[in-house]
Amino acid sequence: MITQNKKKDMIRPHVVVIPYPAQGHVIPLMSFSRYLAKQGILITFVNTEFNHNRIVRSLEKSSHDDYYVGDGINLVSIPDGLEDSPEERNIPGKLSESVLHFMPNKVEELIERMIADSSGGTIISCVVADLSLGWAIEVAVKFGIRRAAFCPAAAASMVLGFSIQKLIDDGLIDSDGTPSVNKTIQLSPGMPMMETDKFVWVCLKNKESQRNIFQLMLQNNESIESTDWLLCNSVYELETAALRLYPQILPIGPVGWAHSLEEDSISTSLGSFLPQDRDCLDWLDQQIPGSVIYVAFGSFGVMVNAQLEELAIGLELTKRPVLWVTGSGDQQPINVGSDQVKVVRWAPQREVLCCGAIGCFVSHCGWNSTLEGAQNGIPFLCIPYYADQFINKAYICDVWKIGLGFERDEQGVVPRLEVKKKIDEIMRDGGVYKHRALKIKEIMMRGVAKDGVSYENLDKFVSWIKSQVN
């Protein structure tokens, strides 16, 4: 383990943070960790070796062991049992199998070593585990360590997971999570509508992944019973219905926005698997305010070529400037040669969405992107693909009404003229969607203000952590 500042660290509260090994989970938990570190709390952040190496490379540094960042964040790693080759890692179900069966023992071994290495010095005050890793809560229980579960998704996604047994009892899903009927349901008035064939765990093309993810969720429901805190990266006023249904869920979001105190580009990119292309910020500064279409679908390339082509041509038909983030996939927009289109592999998204040039966000509706767009008053155009993205799209389009979905053709593809039509509608001068989006931004600002629910929940959690060393 890292030994620098050891005497200082011995009197600091110490939190071990364990994210699910995916980009959309690592980033919010890293933002949360940066906030805790700013409050004087020592952080040990546990990634898989594969993701740890990607993060270190994205920071343009190298390390084979632990990695100490700034004043209080120590990046450590555990194996995930998978080969580094893309062929191995792209096999359906491999990652979920590793999370379910391989990683628990490695995390337990790590914490056991940390306790042995402390030699009566720095103790672990708390384990903060991704809600998707309920077994990590059980590991903390085994060692007598206090624990908190952190949900990087919407509270509505948590409520859906907590409702699994009722869904089985009502005949909506079978014992492995497969929908028994195609039906649209609402878990509580005010919550988004959900389609049974688009539940978070449903993987229609990969039953093995579905079984693993569903098994994790069942285990999580049991593990949550022994957690001290159940934290969620959400805002009370945006998910009032879900949070009233399960008041033990404490919203602390959006993490990484008003809570974050980072001053430089290295700290803002910490947790990213890919190097950020910051040149796009200079390009945005040269554009007319509110004119740019921002296109980003997260870190995975999920779009089929036919859809990629229709989207690219539709964007070109709008004759508006476009900033397109391709992510880690090999796909490229068709019209990359256009002067109107700036293409980057990965962008500093929070800073991009703060830029006045952005007029709308064409998004896969991951929860991080949903919060980051909403907190900057940006209207959305939604193309969800899997997991919780359909719930988030329902929030955007049906509950908050700050965006639009696309109509698909018989092949399930959004045609180019539909792309142009919806973009023209959402970016119309004086548009109702922009007005509503700014109202949502105001709501989120109140949540993180000093008398806001998120601020108060965070303050209570930090005070509780610090009390462990008294």
N, C-alpha and C positions, 0 to 999 in steps of 0.2 A: 504494500500500500504506500501512498505518498506520505513522506515524512516531513516535508517542509512546513514551517509554521506549526510544528506539532504541539508545542507548548500552548500556543494561542488556541489551536483547535480543541485541545483537551477541555477547555471551559466553554466551548460553544455547543449549542444543541446540534445534533447530527441527524439528518434525514436521508434515508436510502430511497431513491426514486426508481421505479421499475416500469417502463412503458411496454406496451405491446410492440413487437418489432416491425412497425410499419411507419412510413413517413407521417401520415396523418395523426398518429398517436404520439410520436416522439416530439413533434414540434410544440404542441400545447403543453405537454409535461415539461419540456425544457423551458418554456416561457414561465411556467409556474415555478420551476426550480430557480430561475434567475431572480424572480421576485422574492422568493424565500431567502436566497443568498444576500440580496440587498438588505434584508432585515437582520443580517448577522448570523444566519443559520448555515452550517456546513452541509453541503450536498454531495452525496455519492450517487452518480447517475449511471444506471446499469443498462448497457446496450448489448446486443449480440456482437460477436467479434466482427461479423460481416458489416453490420451497420456502423459500429464504432469506427472501423477503418474508413468507411465512406465519409463519415462526419469529419474525421481528422484530415482526410485528403481535401475535402471541400474548404477547409481552413488554410490550405496551402502549407501545411506543416506535416511532419511525419512522426509516428510513434508506434512502437511495437507493444508497449505496455500501457500503464495508466497515463492519463493526460489531465493536467491541472489547468483549469481555465479561470483566470481572474482571481478574485478574492473569495473563494469558497465553493467552486464546482469542480469535482473530481470525476472525470469520465473513466469508467471501468468497463470491462467486457467479459462475457461468458460465451462459450461455444453454443451453437444451435443444432449441431449434429448434421448439418447440410454441407455439401460441397460448395465451393465458391463459384463453380461454373454456372453460367446462365441456364444450361440444359437441365441441371439438377434443380435449380431454384424455381424454374418455370413449370415444373411438373405439378399439375393440379393437386392440391391437398397436402403438399409437402410441408409448407410453412405451418399450416394449422395443426398438422400432426406433430411437428416439432414443439410447438407451443403447448400442446396438450400433454405430450408424453416425455419429451426430452428436457426441456428447459427447467421444469420444477426442481429436479435434483441438482442442477447446476446452480440455481439461485440459492438453494439451501446450503450447498457447499461453500458458496461465496460468503454468505452471511456468517457461517460457522467460522471461516477463516478470519473474517473481519473482527469477530468477537475475540478470537484467540489472539490476534495481532494487537488488539487494544491494550492488553496487559494491564488492565485496571485504569486505563486512561480514557480516551474518547469512547463513549458508549453510543449506541444507536438509540436516538430518542424516539424515532418513528419510522415505519416503512410506509411509503406512499406508493400504492400499486395501481396500475391501470385496472379499471373495472373489468376489462376482458381477461385479467389474470387473477381470478379469485384464489387460485392455489397459492399465490404469493402472500395473500392475507393469512392463509393457513400456516405458511412457513413462519410468518411473524408470530403467530399465536404459539407455535411450537417453541420458539426461543423467548417467549414472554415479552416481546416487543410490542409497543403500541402501534396502531395501524390506522391508515386512512385509505379509502378507495377513491380514485379519481376517474370520473367519466369524461373523456374528451369529446363526446357526442352530445346531442340534445337530450334533455330530460325525458322527452317523449320516447326516445329510443330505450332509455332505461325502463320506463313504465311498461313498454312493450315486452321487454325481457322478463320483468316481474310478473307479467300476465300470462306467461306460458302455460301454466297449469290450467288456468281458466279457459284458455284457447283450446287445450286438449279436451277438457270437460265439455265444452260447447260444441265439439265436433268440427272445429275449424281447421285443426292440424292433427296429424297423427303423432305417434310417440317419438319419431325422429325429426319432427318439425316440418314434414312435407304437408303442404296445404291439402285438405280434403275437399274443399270447395273453393271456387274463385268468387270472392265476395269482398265488398268494401265495407270496412267497419270503422267505428269511432269509439275509442276506449273511454272517453268522457267528453261531455259537451265542452266545446272550446278547444279541444285537441284536434290535430290534423287528421283527416281521413286516411286510412291505410288499406291497401289492397293485399289480400292474403297471399297472392303469388309474388308479392314484392316485399315480404317481411325481411328484416335485417339479415337473417341467417339463410334465407332461401337462395341456393345456387342451382338454378335449373340445369345447368350444363355440367355441374360437378358435384355429384351426390356425396363424394368422400369429404370434400371441404364442408359441405352442408352438415354432415353428421358430426364432424369435429367441432365446428363453430357452435352448433346447437348443444353439443355435450359441454363445451366450455361455458355456455350461458346457463345451463342447468346447474353446473358446479358453482358458478358465480353467485347464483341466487342463494345457495346454501352458505357460501363463504361470507357473503355480505352480512349475515346475521352476527358475525363476531367482529365487525369493524367498529372502530370508535367514531369515525367520520365518514360520511358519504358525500363527496364533493362533486360538483358538476360544472363544466365550463359553459355556463348559460346565464341568462339574465331573468330575474323573477318576473318582471313585467311582460316579457316576451313569451313565457311559458307558464303563465299563472295556472292554467287548468291542470297541466301535468304535475306541477309542483304542489298544488293543493291536494291532489290525489295521493301523493307520497311525500308528506311534509318532512320526512327524514332526509330527503335530498336537499342539499344546501348549495344554491347557485353562487359561484364566485367569479363568473365571467363578465366580459371576455378577458381571459388571461392574455398577457402579451400586448395589451393596448394601454389603457390608462394606468394599469398596475406596473407595467414594465418601465424601468428607469435606465435603459441602455443608452449609451452615448455614441457608440461607434458601429461600423459596419460588421466587425467581427462578432460582436455580441449579438447583433440582430440576426446574423446568419447561423449562429450556433444551433446545432440540431438538424441542419439541412443536409440531406444526403448528396446534393449536387452543388457545385460552385454557382453562386449567383452572378448573373450578368448585370452589372450595375450601369453599363452604358445605356441601357434602355431608359434609365431615368433622365439622362441628358436628352435623349430623343423625345421623351414625353414633354420636356420643358419647351420644346420648339413647336408643340402642337397647340391648336386653338382650344381654349377651355371647353370642356364638355363634348369634345368631338371624337374622342378615341374609343373604339370598341376593344375591350380587353377580353382575350380568349385564353382560358386556362382550364384544364381538366385534371389537375392534380399530378401526382408523380408517375402514374401508370398510363401507358398508351392503351386506351380502351376502345378507340373508335375504329370501325371497319373502314376500308379504303373507299367504299362507295359513299359512306357518310362524310368522310374527310373531304372528298372532292366536292360534294354538294354544298357543304358548309363553306369551303374556300371560295367557290364561285359565287355563292350567295353573298358573302362578305364583300367580294369584289364589286358586285352589282350595286352595293350601297354607296360606293365611291367615297367612303369614309376611311380615315386612317385606322389601322389595326395593329395592336400589339398582341402577338400570338406566342404562348409558351407551350413548347412541345413536350416537356417532361422527359422521363427517362426512356421513352419508347423511341423507335427508329423512324416513326412516321414524320413526314414533313408536309406542311400545307402545299397545295398545288401551285399557288401563285406567289411563291417566295421571291420572285424577281420583281414584284411590284414595288414602286417607290412608296406606296401607301402602306406597305406591310412591313413591320419590324418583327422578325422571328428570333426568339431566344430559346435556349434549352430550359433555363430556370431563371426566375426573376425574384427580386426582393418584394414579394407580393404586398406585404403590409405598406411598404413605401409607395409602391405603384398605385394602390387604391387610395392613398392619401393625396395623390397628385390631382390637381384640378382639371387636367386634360381628360380624365376618364369619364366617359358618358354612360357606359353600361358594361356589364360583366356577363359574358357568355360562359357559363359555368356548369360543371358536373354536380354542383350542389353538395360537395363535401362540407362537413360542419365548420371546419376552420375557414374555408372560403366564404361560407354563408355568413359567419360572424364578421369576418374582415370586410366584406362588401357592405353589409348592413351598417356597421359602425362608422362607415364613411359616407353613408347616404347614397349608395350606388344602386340603381335599378338592375334587375337580373333578367337574363334569358336562360332558361333551364334545360339542360340535357342530362338528366340523371341516368345512371347505368346499373348500380347495384347497391346492396347494403342499406345504410341509413339515408342515402341520397334521395330516395323517394319521399321519405318523411320530411326532409329538409325542403324539398321542392314544394310540398304541400304547404308548409309554413310560408314560404316565399310568395307563392301564387294565390293561395286560398285563405290563409289566416292573416298575414301581414299585408298582403296585396301590394307587394313592391316589385313584382316581376311577372313574366309570362312564360308559359311552356310552349312547345312547338307541336304542331300536328304532324304525324308521320304518315307515310304512304303505305301501300299494301306490303312492301318489303321491310317495313319498320324503319325506313330512312326519312329524315327530314329533308324535303326538297329545297333546292336553291331559292325558289321564289317565296317559299314559306320563311326562309331565313331572312331574306330582304324585307318582307312584309312586317315581320315581328320587330326587327331592328328599327325600321322606320317608325313603327308605332311607339316603341319604348323610348326613343330618343327625340320624339317630337318636342319642339320648343314649348316650354311651359307645361310639360306633360304631367299627368296626374301621378305617374309612377315615381317620378323624381320627388314630387311633393311628399308623397307617403314615405319614401325612403328617408327623407330628411327628418320626418317625424319619428321614425324608428331610431335614427341616429340619436335624437334628443333623449329618447327613452333609455337607450344604452348608456349615454353619458350620465344620466341620473343614477343608474345602477352602480356606477363606479365612483360617484361622488362620495364625500365623507359621510353623508347620512344615507347613502344608498345601501340596498340589501347586499349586493356583492361585496362592497367595501367592508361592511360590518362583519359578514361571515368570514372574510379573509383575516380581518383583524383578530377575531376570536380564535381562529385556527393558529395564527402565529403566536398569540399569547399562550395558548395551550402547549404548543411545542416548546416555547421558552421555559414554561413552568417545569418541564421535565428535568432541567438541570439545576433547579433550585433545591 
